[in-house]
Structures are given as structure tokens and as C-alpha cells.
Amino acid sequence: YPSVKEFIVSVLHEIDHAKMRQKMGWKKYEREYIQAGEDAEERGGDFHDDNEYEEQAESWARKEYSKKWKQKFK
């Protein structure tokens, strides 16, 4: 990773995926994640990068970093 910040944001991003999966159940999460990726592709986007679940996890991770982690790694 190019910085500690990017590493922490990446870990937080994956934590949010795990929280979604736990809340929804793995089968429902996987089904809906795949559907969101297919929807992104149908709109001309990328399965992963334009997937609403990826966008949500990234948004949460960046907010979480700003709220709780940024001050610890200045």
C-alpha cells in the first residue's frame, strides 16, 4: 500500500463487507452482490468497481477512517 491510510481504509472496507455479510446472511449477500455487479455491467460499468456494495463499503471505510483512525496516524 502507498500509505498507512490506504492500508487502514482497505481493512475497514473489508470489515464493512463482513458486517454486511453477517447481517444479511452469506447466501443472500452473495446473491445480491452478484446481482449488483451484473447490474453495473448492464449499465456499462465494471462488475467490481461500479458495484453498489463496493461503493458502500468504500464510503463507509473512508468515513470511519476520518472519524476514528485519522488522528491516530498523523
JOSUL-V291469 format. One record per residue. RES is the residue in one small letter. PHI is phi in degrees with one decimal (* if undefined). PSI is psi in radians with two decimals (999 if undefined). OMEGA is omega in whole degrees, -180 to 180 (none if undefined). Layout:
<<RES;PHI;PSI;OMEGA> <RES;PHI;PSI;OMEGA>>
//
This chain:
<<y;*;2.53;-178> <p;-70.9;-0.30;-180> <s;-156.9;2.84;176> <v;-62.2;-0.69;179> <k;-55.7;-0.87;-178> <e;-64.1;-0.61;176> <f;-64.1;-0.83;-179> <i;-64.1;-0.74;178> <v;-61.1;-0.70;179> <s;-63.6;-0.76;178> <v;-63.8;-0.78;179> <l;-61.5;-0.70;177> <h;-56.0;-0.83;-179> <e;-68.5;-0.58;175> <i;-61.9;-0.71;179> <d;-64.3;-0.69;175> <h;-58.9;-0.76;-179> <a;-63.9;-0.69;178> <k;-64.7;-0.73;178> <m;-61.9;-0.79;-178> <r;-62.9;-0.71;179> <q;-66.5;-0.75;-178> <k;-66.4;-0.75;-175> <m;-87.0;-0.39;-169> <g;91.6;2.50;-172> <w;-64.5;-0.66;-178> <k;-65.1;-0.83;-180> <k;-64.9;-0.74;180> <y;-60.4;-0.87;-179> <e;-59.9;-0.77;180> <r;-61.5;-0.83;-178> <e;-72.1;-0.58;177> <y;-63.2;-0.81;179> <i;-62.7;-0.74;179> <q;-62.2;-0.73;179> <a;-64.1;-0.65;177> <g;-66.9;-0.73;178> <e;-65.6;-0.68;176> <d;-61.9;-0.72;179> <a;-61.5;-0.76;179> <e;-64.2;-0.70;179> <e;-63.0;-0.49;177> <r;-85.4;0.06;179> <g;91.8;0.15;-179> <g;-97.2;-2.96;-180> <d;-96.2;2.43;-179> <f;-53.4;-0.79;-176> <h;-88.7;-0.98;-172> <d;-65.5;-0.52;-178> <d;-104.7;0.21;179> <n;-74.0;2.27;-177> <e;-59.7;-0.52;179> <y;-71.5;-0.62;176> <e;-69.4;-0.73;180> <e;-63.7;-0.72;180> <q;-65.8;-0.78;-179> <a;-64.1;-0.70;180> <e;-66.7;-0.75;179> <s;-61.9;-0.82;179> <w;-61.0;-0.77;-178> <a;-61.9;-0.76;-179> <r;-67.8;-0.68;176> <k;-65.7;-0.77;180> <e;-61.9;-0.73;178> <y;-60.4;-0.82;-179> <s;-63.8;-0.65;-178> <k;-76.5;-0.75;-168> <k;-118.8;-0.40;-170> <w;-112.3;-0.50;-174> <k;-54.4;-0.80;-177> <q;-66.2;-0.44;-178> <k;-78.9;-0.31;-175> <f;-123.3;0.55;177> <k;-76.9;999;none>>
//
